[in-house]
């Protein structure tokens, strides 16, 4: 898919990986609509100044998602790409040091945001994409989800986060198969530890063992891979790690 002139929804697009992706798309001539929490509007201002549109949303509120997708189509006539970077994490042991399990509401929130919210946005954007005119090779759209290496390596205290990200990995191929008949590709990126706004830019722990390059990943490196997945029509139904060779040990 050509980036120039195409319309892209980026969830979590006001900061971190989403902001880097929004910037890369804008620089490539794409039209970007940022879906993020209303409180993130100020963070999105530099991107809005460059031409992006900001829409406040709670991705686990289905009415919010429907409203934002409808507004995006009303503004631009169509949606060509959906990049879902919105997500959250929380560290909680399955049984804490006092012998108590965490509240189920905590586990539920992580899964709702990371899994339900991603599926809600992707499916509704896909419903808009199938109405697009076929492009070259019959392509109508592309979807990229953001998992994490926690889906494979399972750090301690990350049961809810790892489960939600592993679900995105498991959802990638069936979603790609569902949508291939419409000319819509689906891929997932699983980053290692990146210096996003949330993570900060702390020096990595266990330097050398976990980080061969001795540093965190940069959001623009994630964005670079996202743009390649948008442009390369032969990549479909895949989950690609971008982690500098990191393999999370028992910490």
Buried (B, 14 or more C-beta within 10 A) or exposed (E): BBBEEBBBBBBBBBBBBBBBBBBBBBEBEBBBBBBBBEEBBEBBEEBBEEEBBBBBBBBBEEEBBEBBBEEBBEEBEBBBBBBBBBBBBEEBEEEEEEEEEBEEEEBEBBBBBBBBBBBBBBBBBBBBBEEBEEBEEEBBBBBBBBBBBBBBBBBEBBBBBBBBBBBBBBBBBEBBEBBBEBBBBBBBBBBBBBBBBEEEEEEBEEEEEBBEEEBBBBBEBBBBBBBEBBEEBEBBBBBBBBBBEBEBEEE
